[in-house]
Amino acid sequence: MSVNGDGLKGASSSKPNPDDDGTASGTAKTTAATGSAKTVKASSSAASATKSTKAKASGAKSADASPSKTTAAPAAPAEDLGAFWDADLGRYTLQPVMIRSVAETFAPHIFYRTLEGATKRSDNGIKMSAGAKVGFNNYVNSFYAAYWLKHTTVSAISLSGVLTGNALLHLFKSTPSGQTIHIGSYPVGVADEREVFHIHFDLYGFLPTDGGPGRYFFDLEAVNDLEVEKISFTTFVPPAREASFSLGICTYQKEDYVTNIGMMLEKYMATQPTVVRDVYIVNNDKTFDKLPALSDLGKRDPRFHMIAQGNVGGAGGFSRTLQESLSGSGSTHHIFMDDDAFIDPNVLDRLHAFVSYAREEIIVGGHMMDMKRPHMVYEGGAKLDYWGFLQKVGDNLDASSHLDATFYDKLREVDYNAWWFACVPKSVAMEIGLPLNIFIRGDDFEYGLRMRAKKGIKTVSLPGLFVWHEPFEGKTASWLEYYNWRNRFMICSLYADPKSLTIQPVEMLRDIIVDHLEGQRDEIAFVMCLAIVDFLSGPEAILQSDAEAFHTNLRAILATLKVRPSAFAELLSARLEVHGPIEQGSQVVDLRRSPRLGGKKRAVDEIRWIESDLVPVIDAVLGRYEANVEALCAEWKEKAHKLSSREAWTALYWSDTKKADATDATSTSSINEAADSTTVTTA
């Protein structure tokens, strides 16, 4: 059955009037479809495809109820585009509606809701009793027209499906202006017969007052007993090219998580062999002895590559996966994915379609669902504010809520997408080099900003594309805060723009340090000062250092501070002296002048730390920053990206000599000795 979803022309005997009763799942405000712009058919020939030979071959009937003339079904696609072609539907699949999911046991209501009557899951999909109604007005299964219209070549699509039994499909559009438009209610299916249906509509069918193309969703109502096998948003037109992926995972002591990912990917790749061509799992724990299942997987399937190396952080692990892909995989794109994520492989099909139909090269990222609250969207990409602090987009949204789904009725711009799940074009990676050698925190958004700055590559954080991940609130170790600050300085220096981004002024840093001291968070104040000093040491001192040895040293220093808090000034002075003599009395900004101290209204003796030996040392840090930050920003811009080349990474970690060293526990002994003497080096 094939009908046009514009809902504007007079209805034929087989196409109902769009004003027939059909209720949007959970929506209160609806208008007739005539409130939107006229929708044009995909094409006069394609809009009424009948009795697809592909559908016949699969045992399903495909009937036409369109007022358009009957024509032949689209030709079967070339073999190399088989991943998009759905033989049952006779269409290219853009976005499969997720009816069954590996996540349905812990997040059942994010996929659909039973609005009326009795339903149950079947092996193939959903079984519905006569009169039952299910709603797909949610984050997971909406079709986000604003994203597809802007970033892809797709303009005309179908809502297609396979079912047994009679049903009414109620199609809706939610607009950025706040309207829910009932496009139409369409009879689909045949009692006791397996049948294919198609409802056609265009993404550009909207009025200026709608505020944009919006978001499409639907409800399905059983006329008699009904079994829904599959539903997808589809198109007649094949992509100009088919993307293919390599997938890179960096892991460190997350054995259960990463093994689970490997097993699910193996199962997915058995059915979709052309989508993900290679999987690179880099273990920063130096061995796969604790990962026997993955070791066996690598032996039985040559597409899975297991690589052991030292703990060079997420940046080093992800960079290694990209390097291996650039050298050995024929894929067009590379996916970065965290080891402690949980993925429904259906999202790979969604990603595959969006990237393949994209107008130009883009970074496509998935959203993060909260593993502790699995129905909640934790983050949908992020933007950087003027001072380089991250501002989450689309956070704390209920994926099962029809109200929260409206957040993505319009396109949300982002600056970057974290690497819990993000796909980058390899052709661009070949030109701009690998991520920076910064261990953790910020490698993902630096790389996204670099692609944008150097090649104009935008980041699209696509709703409906997601993985589950542990939330970050519990990850508050002081050494993490060190990397947050140090790497923030780097990124602000590299991508400073007078209108949108700049490095933090010394007055801001002073006041933040004072806040930490006032709140008795001395250790955080210490690592912040340490980050300032190390940033000022320049790009070579950081990017050409062994990240594992550096991190070992940092942890040793913080362990000393934990045992002996009075060593704050001593340890910070030692760090300052590594990079040159300590300047005295040169700065205008110092701790005592911070407005956070309350000015003359507050007595000096009320400030517990003001007379301690840490004050002159922190002032020296601020003075060095004040005197040198402009020159260091220029130096970082000039040198940093040259130090992230594939050759630089290989020389530092991946040459034959370095690979041998990675398995030698004695390779960090000199660093440990340095830590014992409280002098921390960066080279």
N, C-alpha and C positions, 0 to 999 in steps of 0.2 A: 504494500500500500504506500502510495507516494502522494503527499499533499504539500501545498505551499503555505508557509507559516506567516504570510504577511497579514492575514486576518482583515483585509480591507475590501476585497471585492465581494460581490454577491456570492453566496455559498451555492455550490452545486448540490445535487441530491446526496452525494457521498461526502461532502465537506460541511461541517456544521457552522452556523453563524458564530463568530467569535464572542458574541454577547451571551451565548449559552452559559449556564451556571458552571463555574469551575473556580475553585478557591485556591489561592496561593497558600502554600503550607506556612502557617504562622504569620501571614501578612494581614494587615488590617485595611490598608488604603489601596484600592485598585481603581484603575480607570479602563475604559474600553480601549481596544487596540487602535481605534481611530484617533486616539490621542497621540500616536506616534507617527513618524513619517512613513510614507508608503514604502513597503519592502519590495524590491525587484527580484524576480526569480533568478536563480543562478545562471541559467541559460534556457532558451526555449527548448533545446533538445535534451539537456540533462535533467531538467526539473521534473520530468515525468517518466523516469526509467521504469520499465516494467519487466517482470519475470526474468530477473537477472539469471543468466546462465550459471553464475557462481552460486546464487542462492538455490537454484534448482539442484545443482550438484550436491549441495549439502542437505537436501531434503526439506528445505524451507520454501514456501511460496512467497512471491513478491508481487503485490497487486498495485494498480495505479488508481488513485481517486482524484487526480489532478485535472483541472479543466484544460490543461495544455494537451497538445496532441501526443499520441503515443510514439515513442522512439525506442531505439535499441539501447540496451544498457551500456555503460562505459566498457571499453575494451579492457581485457585483463592486463595488468601492469607488467612491465618488464621484470624479469626475475630478480634483478638487483634492487628492486623496490618492494620486495615481498614483505618486509617487516611492516609496511604501512597498509598493505592491501588486506582487507577482511573479506574472506571468501563468502562467509555467510551474508554479509551486508552488501557486498558489491560496491564498496566504497573504500576510500583511504581514511584511516582512522586518525583523528586529531587528538581526541581525549576520551579514553574509555571511562564510562561511569563506573566507579568502584562500588560494586554490589557486594562482592565477597572480598575479604581482605584477611591477611595474616594477623591484622591488628584488631579484628572485630571482637575478640575475646576481652580485650581490656579497654577498647574505646568504641563500643558498638554503635552509639548514636551519632557519630560524626559522619556516617555514610548515608543514612536515610532514617526517617522516622515513620512509624505507623501512625497515621492520623485517625483512621477509622477502621473498625472491623478487625479481622484476624489475619495475621501473616506469620510466616515462618521461613527461615532460611532453608534452601534445598541445596543439593550438591552442585547444581548449575547456577542458582541465583536466588529468587524469591518466589514462594508460593503464596497466593492471595486468595482468600475466600471471596465469594460474590459480595459486592458492596464495600469491600475493603479499599482503603486509600493509603498510599505511601507518599511522602514528600521528600524532595531532594533539594530543598531550599537551604543550603548550608555551605560552609567554606569548602569542603572537599569536592563536592560534585557539581558546583556551579560552573558555568562556562564564562570566562572573564573576557568579554568581547573587547573591552578597552585595550587590553594587552595584546590580543591577537590582531586587532586592526592596526595598531601602531607599529608593531614589531615584526609582523609576518606578511606574506603575500596573500594570505587567505582573506576572502571577502564574503563568499557565499558558502554556507554550510548546511548540513542536514543533522537533525536529531534522528538517529537510526537505531533500530533494535530488532531483537528476535524474541518472540513470545508465543505461547500457546493459550488461546482463549481470547475473549473480547474485553477491550478496555477503552477508557477515555483517557487521553493524555492531555493535560492542561498545561499549556506553555505560557511562561511569564517572562517579563523583563523588568529588572530593577534598575532605576536610573540614578545618576548622581544628584539629580534635583529632588530626589526623595519620593518619586512615584513608583508604584508597582503596576505595570501595564499587563493586563491579561491579553495575550496575543490571540489565543484561540483554544478551543477544546476539540480534540480530534479523535474520532473513533479509529482504533487500531486493533489488528488481530482478528482471528476467526476462531469460533468455538471448536475445540478439540483438534485444531490444526496448528502446526508450527509455521508461523508466518513472519516475514520480514516487513518492517514498515520504515518509512522515511518522511520526515516533516522538514521542509526547506525554509530557510530564512537567510537574510543578508545582514552582515555586521554593520553596514553603513546606513541601515534603515532607522534613523533617529532624527528628531527635530533639534534645532539649536537650543530650545528651551529644556530639552532633556539633560543637557550638560555633558553629553558624551554617549558612546554606544552602550555603556552599562554592563550588566551581568544577566545571563540567561539561566533559568532554572525551570523545573517542571514538577508536577504531581502526576501520579498514575493511579487511576481508579478502576477497579475490577468490575466489569459488568456481570460476568459469571466467573466461575473458578478459573484462576489465571496462574500461569507460571511464566515468570520473566527470566529469560536466559541471559540476555546481554543488552545493554544500551550504550551507545557511543555518540559523541559529536564527530561528524565525518565530513568529508568533502569529495567532490568529483575529481579534483585536479591534483595530480601528483606533485611532489616537491621538485624544484629544479635540481636539487642534489640531495643525496641521502647522507646525513651525518653518521658517524660511528664513533664509539667511545673507547678510550682506555680509562680504567678506574684506579685511582691511587689511594691507598690507605696507609697512614703512618700509625703504628701501634707501639704502646709501651705499657706492659703489665696489665693489659685488659684482655686476658686470654679468652674468657667466656664470650665477651661481646664480639670480638673480631672473628672468632670461630663461627659464631652464628651468622655473621655477615657473609663469610666465605661460603657456607653451606647454602644460603639463600641465593647467592649469586650463581653458584654452580647450577642450581635447579632452573633459574631464570635463563641462563645462557644455553641450556639444553633445548629450550623452546624458541629462543630468539638469538640465534648464533651470530647474526650480523650487527646487532646493536652494540653490545659490549664485546670488543675483540680481545682485550687483554686486561688482566687485573694484576696490579703490582701491590704487594703487601710488604711494607718495609717495617721490620721489627727493630726498634731502637734499643732493645734489650740484648743485642749481640748474638742471639741464638734462637732457634725454633724448637729447642728441646721441650719447652712447656706448651708447644702448639702442635702436637702430633697429628691432629686431624687436618690442619692446614698443610703440614709437611706432606702428608699422604695425598692431599688434593693437588699439590704442586707436581707430584710425581705422576698422577694419573691423567692430569689435564694440562697440556703444555701452555694453555692460555693463562694459567695462574702462575705468577712469578713470585717466589718467596726470597726476600733479600734481608740479610741480617747486617746490622751496623751498630756503632756505638750510639750513645744517647746524645744526639746532636739536636734534640728538640723537634717540635712539630715542623718548624721551618726546614730543618735538615731532612726530616723524613719525607715531607711532601715534595721538597725539591728533588729528592732522589727518585720518587715515583715519576715526576715529570721528566726528569733527565732520561730515565729508562724508556719512557714512552716515546720521547723525541728520537731516541736512538734505535728503538726496536719494534715499535708498533705502527701499523698502517692506519691507525685511527685518525680521524680529523679533529677530535676534541678530547680533552682530558678532564675527568671528574675528580675533584678532591673530596674525600669523605672521611669524617672522623671515625676512629676505631670504636668509640663507645656510642655510636648511633644505632638506631633500629630503623630499618627501611622496609617498606612494602615495595616489592619489585615493580608493581604497577606504575610507580612514579617514573621509572626509567622509560617506559613507553611514552608517557606524557612529555618528558624531557626530549626524547628522541624526535617526536613530531615537532615540537616548538622550535628546536634548534634547526631542524631540516627545512622548515618553512620560513625561517627568519630572513628578513630583507637583506641584512648585512651581518657581519660578525658581531656577536655580543657575548657577554658573560651572562649565563643564566644560573641563578641560584635558587635553592629550595629553602623554604621556611623551616624554622625549628619549632617542633612541638615539644611541650614539657613532659618529660618522661614520668615525672612524679604526679602530674595532672594531665593525663594523656589526651584529654579532650580540649586542652588549651594550646593556643598558638603563643609561643614564648617570644618569638621575634620573626619579623618578615623583612629582613634586611635592616640597614641602618644608614644614617647620615652623620657626617662630621659637623660639629658646630664650629664657630669661628676660632675657638681655641684648641681644636683637635680632640674634643671629647665626643664619644659616641652617643648618638640619640637613636634609640630603637624605633623602628617603624612597625606598626601592626602588632604591638605587644599586648599580651593578656587578653586575647580574643577567644571567645568560646566557639570552637569549630562546629559544634552541634547547633548553634543558635542562628536562627534566621535573621535576628537583629544584628548580630556581630558580622554576619556575612556581608552586610551592606557597606562595610568599611572599604571593601574592594570594588564597589560599584564604579569607582574611578581609579585611574592608574596612579600608583604611588611611586614617586621617584626615590631612588636610593643611591648612595655613594658606593656601597660595597655590600657583598654578601659573604658571610663567614663560611669557612671551609668545612662545616659539618656536612654540606652538600653544595658544591658549586662546580660549574662546568665552564672551562675556558677554551678558546680556540687555539690549537697548537701552532697554526701558521703565525699567529701573533707572538706566541711564546718563543718561537724560534728567533724572532727579531729583537725582543726586548730582554732576553736572558731569563734566569731563574729567580725565584724569590730571594730576599735578602737573608743573610746568615745571622739571624737575630734570635735564635733558639725558639722562643714562643712569643705569643701576644703581638699581633699587629702584622704578621707576615701576610695574612689574607687581605686586609684592606690596603696595605701598601701596594700589593701586586695589582689589585683592582684599580687603585688610583694611578698606578704606572701605566696600565693599559689604556686608561682614559687619557692621561696626559700625553703619552707618546704616540698613540695610534687612534685616538678618538673612540675607543671601544667602551660602550655603555654597559652598565650592569643592570640586569632585569631580575628582580626578585619576584618570582612567579607564584601567585596564589594557587593553591591546589597542588603544588609541588612541595614535598615536605619529608622530613625524617623526624624521629623522636630522639631526644638527647637529654642528658642530665642538665638541670638548670645550674646556673653559675653562682648563685648566691652563696653557696657553701664554700666556694673556692676563694679563700681570703688570706692565704699565706702571704707573709711580708715579701718573700722573694718574688711572688707574682706581681706585687705592686711595683717592685723595682723594674721589672720588664715593661709593665704598663707605661711607666713614666719615661724610661730611657727610650723606648721605641716610639712613644708619642713625640718626643723631641725630634727624632730622626724624620718621622713622617711629615711633621709640620715644616721642617726645614726643607725637605725635598719638594713639597707641593704648595708652598706658601703662595697665597694670592691675596692682594690687598682687599678684594671684595668678599672673599669667602673663607680664608684660612690663614692663620698666622701663628708663629711660635709664641709661647706664653711670655708676657713681660715679666721682668724680675719682681715687680711689686706683687703680682699675682702669686708667684711661687713663694715669696716671703710670707704672704698672708696664709697660704695653705699650710706651710710648715708651722707657722704659729698656731693655727687651729689644731694641728696634730699634737703639738707640745702641750697646749692648753687642755686637750682631751686625754692627756697622758698616753698618747700613742707614739711614744718616743721611737719605737722601732720603725714605724712607718715614716716618720720624719727622717730617720737615718737613711732608709733605702731611697727615699726621694732625693736626698742630698747626694747619695752615691750615684744615682742615675744622672744627675746633673753633671757631676765630675766626669763620669765615663763618656757621656755624650760629647763633652768638650774635648775629650782625648782624640776625637777625630774618627773618620770612617775606617782607616786602616787598622787602628787599635782594636776595633770591635769586629769588623767584617772579615778580617784575616786571622782572627784568633780561633782556637779550638773551642767550640761552644760547650762541649762536655767538660773540658778542664775548667773553663770559665765558670760554668754553673757549679761545679764541685767547689771551687774556691769561694764563690758567693755564699753557698750554704754553710761552709765552714766559718766564714766571718760572722754570719748571722747566728750560728750556734754559739760562738764566743760571746756575742752581745747578749744573747739570752741568758747565759750563765753569769755574765759580768756586765750588767747594764751601765756601770760607771765607765766602761771602756768606749762609750760613744765617741767622745772627742778624740781619743787616741786612735781608734780605728779609722775615723774619717780623716784625720790628719795624715795618716799613713797613705790613704788612698789619694789624697791631694798631692802629696809629695812624689808619688809615682810619676805624675804627669807634670812636674815642675815645682819650683819653689812657691811657697804660700805668700801671696801678696798681702800687704798690711795697709789698712786704712784708705783704700782707694775708692771704695764704693760710696754712693750716695744713699742707697737703700740698705737698711739693716733691720734686724729683728725688733729693736727697741722702738722703732718708729712705726710699727704696724698699727693701723687703726683697730685691729682686732683686740688690742690690749686695753682699750677703753680710754686711752689718753690720760689727762690729768685727774680724771675722776677715780682712778684706781691707784692705790699705793704700790710702790715697787715691791715691798715685802709680801704682797699678796700673790706675786707671780713666782711660783716655786722654782722655776728654772732660770730666771733672768740673770742671776749672778753665777751660774755654773760655767764650767770650762767649755761647754759645748757651744755657747753663744758666739765667741770669737771665731770658732772654726766654721760654724754655719754662715756667719757673716763673710768669711773668706770665700766660701763656696759661692755665695750670691755675688760677691764682688768679681770673682772670676767669670761667672756667667754674664754679668752686666758688661764687662770689658770685652768679652770674646764672642758673644753669641752671634753677632752679625757676620763676623769672619767665618765662624764655624758653619753657619748655614750655607754660605757660599761654597765652602769646602765639601760639605756633604752633597750638595747638588752636583758638583763637578766630578766627584770620585765614586760615590756609592754604587751607582748602577754598573760601573765598570768592574766592580768587585763582586758582582752577582752573576757573572758570565758562567757558562757551563765549564769553561776551562778553569776558572777560579775555584769553583766548587770541587772539581775533580782533583785539582792540585792539593786542596786542603784536606779532603776526606776520602776520595774514591780512587786514587792511584793505587797500584798494586801494593806499595809500601804502606799506605794508610789503611788499606783493607786488612792487612796483616796486623797492624797495630790495634785495630778496633777490637780484636779478640784478646788482646794482651792487657790484663788488669793492671800491670805495672806501668802502663803508659802515662798514668796521671800522678805518679809518685812525686815528681818534682813540684807539681801544683799543690799537692797536699802538704809538702814541706813548707811551701810558701805560705799556705794558709795557717800552718802552725805558728809561723813567725808574725802573723797578723798583717803581713804585707800582701795585698792582692794585686796581681798583675793582670793585664788584659792581653798579653801577647805570649 
